[in-house]
């Protein structure tokens, strides 16, 4: 009987692209039965407390809180290399205004929210809004600014909004490192051989998507809330790259630096318990 591995990813094009081959049964799973589901990353950040999934997408900013139950899996991370989540508004605002603005955010545990606070050096009043509704909420005037993740980074201008700040661009200027956003987290306590097999299968799935890009993109577009092929291709290219196949020392350094600064500012728990696996 196959060993079941429950895996959850974010419902966005880059994660869907990574797991196309796995979801469609097109890659060697080394005898494991993967059950793949998609859910909002902030919901998965909260679900991580229950530790009911063997592998789950998680925000890097949430990992100190989840470190009791999960480690960071080597393949499957999303980094912004000189780009990342953006801050949008209905009109141009001075950056100083971001310290007190009413902010729509995709979640209190998200890396985007941690990056925003680090960038502005303050924690303004914020409210969690479903990531797919942030643009609408700002355009309707319910918030002064919004922190935008996923494909909204490419579509914000369609709603007449302006970009005030690119958090990945800011982070690269500040640290010289890529901005760590999301990771695959693997549950602690698994047999070491099983952990290695899972890591190999996940990396194999990512490589399959890269090697079969047209089919993987067509699948990924179904998670892009109406974006066309060109934008889907551009978005996937932004977040599925060499660091996705393997964190390497540069990826691990970026995560440690990001969480270290967040902890020093008092916005995340002590990150020393965050470990890497797979």
Protein Blocks (a to p, Z undefined) as FASTA:
>chain_A
ZZddddddddbfklmmmmmmmmnopaceehpacddddddfklmmmmmmnopafbdcddfk
lmmmmmmmpccdfbhpacdehiacddddfbdcdfklmmmpccddfbjkbmklmmmmmmno
pacddddddfklmmmmmmnopafbdcdehjllmmmmmnopacfbdfklmmmmmnopacdf
bdcdddehiafklmmmmmmmmmmmmmmmmmmmmlmmmmmmmmngopafklmmmmmmmmgc
fklmpnbjmlmmmmmmmmmmmmmnopaccfklpcceZZ
